[in-house]
Amino acid sequence: MLKTLRFNSNPTLLRYQALRGLATTSIPTTQKASVFETNGGPLEYKDIPVPKPKPNEILVNVKYSGVCHTDLHAWKGDWPLPTKLPLVGGHEGAGIVVAKGDQVKNFEIGDYAGIKWLNGSCMTCEYCQNAFESNCAKADLSGYTHDGSFQQYATADAVQAAQIPKGTDLAQISPILCAGITVYKALKTANLKAGDWVAISGAGGGLGSLAVQYAKAMGYRVLGIDVGADKGELAKSLGAEEYVDFKASKNVVEEIQEKTKGGPQGVINVSVSDAAISQSTQYVRPTGSVVLVGLPPKSVIHSDVFSHVVKSISIKGSYVGNRADSREAIEFFTRSLVHSPIKVVGLSELPKVYELMDQGKILGRYVVDTSK
């Protein structure tokens, strides 16, 4: 049952909506969306029905959605976990709550809300109870097992949906809802202290450009790693003290260790290069942490056992963040400590964005405007 805005003309409801500046026509029965029927098949920009929220869900009028590399993987179907088909991708949706189920207590109509990768979880298993909701066996994933934010109206479990302060730039904050939360959690996982060096592998991309900023705001010294002078300029403009061009360097390991005077105490691997990921185990400082974030399909990290043991390094996986991580990551944004280097295009242009992403030609983050 919907507790507030509904698809009807109840007089009491109409008066409530008028007071809030809303109308029943604000929720159409159909909407524009980007949909694919099969993995790797055509991305169709077409009309589909507007979903109705379950008792525990909110319905969000998505204004903007960031485009993540995970969306490309979901479309291709190259991960072991099968996707829902047909599927509306997207999991960085920022918009306005226009309806909610009768069990929802933490959102009101008109609130700003974010649709994250973790759309919902059981909240009763050992992982949920210990704030590892993303590891829940029953986790529902936006743009993967649950239709996501590449549509004008999308649903989310109210418990997991992100609270966004009123007045926030919804285009700017959309990449924070996955990329920002993910790299912030990864930096926490590295267990560094202020003044430590952290290397961001893939520093010029959507996740990397945010990781550089979060690392700087958390008091770390940042070395960016990527390919090309343009990505180096971006990384340095966002706070990186040093930059290493992975392809132009004569010896990546030696150059990184020289610039960080012994190697970084932490490495955040957001790149999808097998070679770059494995190489991070070589240049990381003894007792340091290598954190895996990027998910190139069928990849394996190689670490020489003798060196791994003698250097006492740790290799850790970091998979998105919990509700506290989400709140904290958003607070960094609202305090203007991080911002999203974005380019906004219409939702109908999503196939072109995927093509550029697949070619490694994206600088920063693309964001789609669902109205175009």
N, C-alpha and C positions, 0 to 999 in steps of 0.2 A: 504494500500500500504506500502511495506517495503522501508524505506529510504536508508538503507545501505545494509548490507549483504542480499543476496536473494538466492533463490533456482534456480539460472540460471547461465548463463556464459556470461553476458554482458562484453565486452572488457574493457570498462572504469572501471567497477566495479572490474574486475580482477586485473587491474593495481593498484587500490586503496588497494585492499586486499593484493597484493604483498608487497606494501609499509608498511603495518601494520603487515606483517608476517602471514597473514591469507589466507585461500583458500576456494573456494566454497565447497570442500569436508569436511570442518570443521563442516558443518551442514548436518548431514545425514537425511534420510527420516524416519528412524525408530530408536528406542532407547530402552534401558532397563529401566524397571520401576517396582515398587511394586504396584500391583492393587488388590482391592477386589470388587467383584460384589455385594455382600450383606453384611449387617452389621453382624459382627461375623463370616463371611464366610472365606474361604481360602485366604491367602495372596499370590497372584501369582506373581512370578518374571518372567516377560516375555517381549517380544517385543511389543511396541505400536508405533503409529505414533508420530513424532515430531510435536508439535503444531506450528502454525504460529501466530506471534503477530498481534493484532489489531492495528489500527492507533495510539492509546494512550499507547501501551504496548511495553515492551522490552522482548526479548527472552534471557534467561540466561542459559548458559551451567553450570549447577549445578555441582560443584565439591564435596561438602560435605553438609550434612544436619543433624542438631541435631535432636534427637528423644525426643519429649515432651510427657508428660502424656496426653495432649489434643489429641495427635495422637491415643493413646489407646482408649480414649472415642469415637473419631470419628469412629474408626474401629468397636467398640462394638455397636455404635448407642444408647448409654444410656443417651444422653442429649435430651431435648425437641425439639431442632432445628434439623430437618432432614438433613442428609447429601446428597450430590450429589451421585448418583450411576450410573454406577461404579465409583470408586474414587481412585485417586492417592493421598495418604496422604502426610503429611510433610509441615512444615511452618518455618523452620529455614535453608533455603537454601542459601549457599554462593557460588558465581561463577563469571563467566565472561560474559559480554554482547556480544552476537554474531549477533544480529539483532535487529532492532527497527522499530516501525511504523513511518509514516511521520509527526505525530504530536508531537513526543518526542523531547524535547529541552534540557533536563537536563542530558542525558546520551549519551556517544559516544561508538562506537564499541571498545572493548578492556577494557572498564572500569570494575571495580569490582562492583558487586551489590548483595544486599541481598533480598531474598524473605521472607516477614514477614507474620504473621497471617492475618493482614489486607492487603488484596491484592489490594483492591480498594474501593472507596466510591463515593457518588454522588457529593460531594464538594459544594452543593448548599443549603442543608437543614440547619436548625438552629444549629444542632449539629456539622456538618462539619464547618460551619462558625465560631463557637466558639471553634474550635480545639478539638472537641470530635468526631472525625471521626469514631472511633470504635463503637459509639452508633448510627451511621447512620442506618436507616431502610433498606437501600439498600446496606449495606456493603457486599463486596465479600470477602470470607475468604479462604485463602490458605489451602489446605488439608481438606476442609470441604464442601464449596460450589463451590470451584474452584480447579482444579487439582493442587496439591502442588509440593513439592520439593523432593519426593521420586522417582525421575526420573532424567534422565541426562540432559533434556532440559525442562524448565518451563517458563511460561509467567507471567508477573506482570504489573499492571498499573504503569507507570513510576513515577507518582506523589507520590505513596506510597512506591515504592521500596527504599531500604536503599542504601545510597551512602557509599561505603567502600573504604578507601584509598588504592592505588596501593601498592603492596608489603606486604599486610596484610596476616597473616597465615589464610587461609580460613577455615581450620578445626577448629582452635581455636575460630574464631569469630562466627562460625555458631550458637552456643547456645546463644550468645548475642542477636541474632535477634528476639528471643521471650523471653527466660528465663531472659536474662539480662535486656531487655527493660521493661518487666513486673514487675520485682522486683524493678527496679529503680523507675518506676512510683509509685509503692505501697509505697515506702519509702517517696517519695514526698507527697503522699496522707496523710501519717501519720502526716505531719506538725510538725516535731521535730526540735529541735535546737541542735547545737554541744554540746556534753557532755551528752545528754540524753541517757537513756538506751532503747534499742530496742530488743525485743525477736523475734527470727526467729524460728517459729514452723515448723519443717521439714528441719532443717539446714544442714543435710547431703546429701540431694537430689540435683537434677539438678538445681532447682530454688533456693533452700536454700543455696547451696554452693556459688552461685553468690550473693545472698542477703547479706550474711555475709560480703563479700568483698566490695560491694557497700556501706553498712552501715558504715563500718570502714573508707572507703575513704571519706564519707560525714561527718565524725567527730563524729559519734555516738559510744556509748559503746554497745557491742553486747553480748547477751546471746543466745546460741544456744540450741534448744530443738529437740531431736530426740530419736531414739531407738538404743542402742548398743554402745559399746566403740569405735568401728572403726569409726562411724559417729562423735562421740565426738572428736576424734583425728583429723579428717578432719576439722571439724568446728574450732577448736582451731588453727590448722595450717594456716587457712585462715584469722584469726583475731578475733575470739570470745574470750572474756575474761573469760566467764563462760559457762558451759555446764550442762544440766540436762537431764538425761536419763529418758524418759517418763514412761517406764515400771519398771525400777529398783528403782525409787524414792519412798520413803515411803509416801510422801505428796508433790505432784508436786507444788501446790499453795504456800505452806509455803516455800518450798525450793527456788522457783523463787523469791518470795518476800524478802527472807532473803539475797539472793545473789545480789539482785539489790537495797537493802536497802529501801524497800517499794513498789516494783513492777516496771516494765518497763513503761516508758511513752508511748511507742508504741509497738504493736505486729503485726508482719506480718505473717499471716497464709498461708503458702504455702503447708502445709500437707493436706492429704485427709482423716484425721481422724475426725469423728464427735465429739468424746469426747474431742480431743485436741482443736478443734475450740471453742466449748462451754466453756471449762475450761479457755480459754484465757480471757474471760470476768470477771473471778473471780480474777486472779492474776494481771491484768493490774492496774497500779497506778491510783488513783482518778484523774479525768480530762484527762485521757489518751485516746488513740485511738486504737481500734482493727480494723485491715484492713484485709478484706477477699480477698484471691487470689485463693487458691485451690478450685476446683469445684467437690467434691465428689457427685455422682448422688443422687438426691432426699434427700439431706441433709438439715437440719434445724439447725440454731444456737440458743441456749437457753441462755437467759440472764435474771436473776431474776430482775423484774421490780423495786422493792424497792432499791436493791443495784445499779442497773443501774442509777436510778435517783439520789440517795444520793451521789454516787461516781461521777456523772456527766460525765460518759464515753461516747465516740462516737463509733459507729460501722459503718464502711464504706466499700463499695465495690470498688475494683480497677481492671479495665479491660484493660489490655495491655497499650500501650502508643500512643501518637500522633507523628507527624513527628519531632517535637522539642525534645520530650522525646527520640526518637530513635537516633537522632543525638548526644544528650548529652550522652546517654548510651554507644554509640560506641566510643565517645571521651574518656571516662573513660578507655575503653579497649586499645585504641591506645596509651594512655599515660602510659600503663602498671600498672594501678592502680587496675585492676581486670584481672583475667585470668580464663580460663575454665578448670576445672579438667575433662578431657575427656578420653574416650576409643574409638578408631576408629575401626569399623568393616565394612565388605562389606554390601552393600544394600541388597544382597541376604539373609543376616542373620537377617533381620528385625523381622521375627516371633520369633526368640529366644530372641531378645531384648524385645519384647512385653511380652513374658512369664516372664522374669526376672522382668520387671516393674510391672506386675500384682501381683507378689509375694513380692514386696517391697524390692528386693535384689540389687537394683542399687545404687552404690556409685558414686556421681557426675553425669556425663552426658555421654550417648552414642551418638556417631556421626557416620553416615554411609558414606562410600566412594562410590559414585555412579558408579565408574568404576569397582567395584567388586561384 
